[in-house]
Amino acid sequence: MKIAALAAFAALSLAGLQSAQAATLDVVKKRGAVVCGTTTGFAGFSAPDAQGVWRGLDVDLCRAVAAAVFGDAGKFKIVPLNSQQRFTALQSGEVDVLTRNTTVTQQRDTALGIIHAGINFYDGQGFLVPKKLGVKSAKELNGATICLQTGTSNENTLADWARANKVSYKPVVIETFNEVVNAFAAGRCDVFSTDASGLASIRISKLEKPDDYVVLPEIISKEPLGPFVRQGDDAWLNVVRWSLSAMIEAEEYGVTSANVDEQAKSENPNIRRILGVVPGAGANLGLDEKWAYNIIKQVGNYGESFERNVGQGSPLKIARGLNAQWNQGGLMYALPIR
Ligand SMILES: N[C@@H](CCC(=O)N[C@@H](CS)C(=O)NCC(=O)O)C(=O)O
């Protein structure tokens, strides 16, 4: 009796705990859409196309969460946020998840009431300069004016690097993306500094003559970019974290949007678990057993999303580099779904 009572109590407290933690997932399910915070328009990662459809590596992550929760990658809403606005929007509940080129740092992960749910792009901060300046290395930037966007990690990283390398510069810090890009294009600063992915995107999508600009060879920091959720909601953290992980793991096992139905017949136990042929992973997340199948079928695996949005199938042509799979010399290492 005593043991039975204890077990009942344990089950009750576990249920209580789970319901407290499941808040965002419940809200999202009731609303019928996941609300993702993105950039205001940063080609390759999150930007509306000519038809106004939001596309990009980060938008795909948002779609993946929608596919996992609803079995429908279309059930999402985008809230465009500039760098400065993004954390308040997540903290206040205006968005369910930040899918927006945000660097994971110790401070952001601890002090802001938010926490990262994985890494979907390993990046580093760099410099973009007009070729006509004749600059070949960042070490030659002494005395330069450098454009940066307000509210980015890039401001502090640049200050640290400049101090360490005895480079003096004049920061031109502007709040909105278009204005800071326009300031650079108009020559109001000599240099633009942000994540290398951002520089590639700006060069190709925002500057009239991309060939007149060059990205300098120095990468001055680690910028691991990933989705963020609010602290204290582990069930939702898991939904986002494992949606991303499923995309990465699907690539590792060669499961693509094109072959996912064929792969569902695979004998490989890992693939059978990912695709829900062997049940369990879905129930563990409070989702349908087809959660990952739906992500892969409708959004694709990580490699497909990478190539289409920022890689060889896109104007950006960013190499996989650090974002290749762990067994291909990169850092993408999915946590196993088992
Ligand atoms: N990874 C850096 C920089 C991210 C960032 O906000 N970059 C700017 C410059 S590329 C951006 O995405 N702006 C787009 C916008 O504000 O809509 C961070 O997390 O602070």
The ligand as a Gaussian input file, in Angstrom:
#p B3LYP/6-31G(d) Opt

LIG

0 1
 N       25.111000      36.724000     -34.386000
 C       25.138000      38.086000     -33.921000
 C       24.614000      39.054000     -34.971000
 C       23.202000      38.741000     -35.389000
 C       22.507000      39.912000     -36.067000
 O       21.503000      40.422000     -35.507000
 N       23.039000      40.352000     -37.221000
 C       22.443000      41.452000     -37.931000
 C       23.396000      41.922000     -39.021000
 S       23.631000      40.691000     -40.297000
 C       21.091000      41.039000     -38.493000
 O       20.805000      39.877000     -38.632000
 N       20.240000      41.994000     -38.811000
 C       18.968000      41.736000     -39.425000
 C       17.829000      42.534000     -38.836000
 O       18.021000      43.283000     -37.875000
 O       16.726000      42.379000     -39.338000
 C       24.311000      38.211000     -32.658000
 O       23.632000      37.248000     -32.288000
 O       24.352000      39.260000     -32.014000

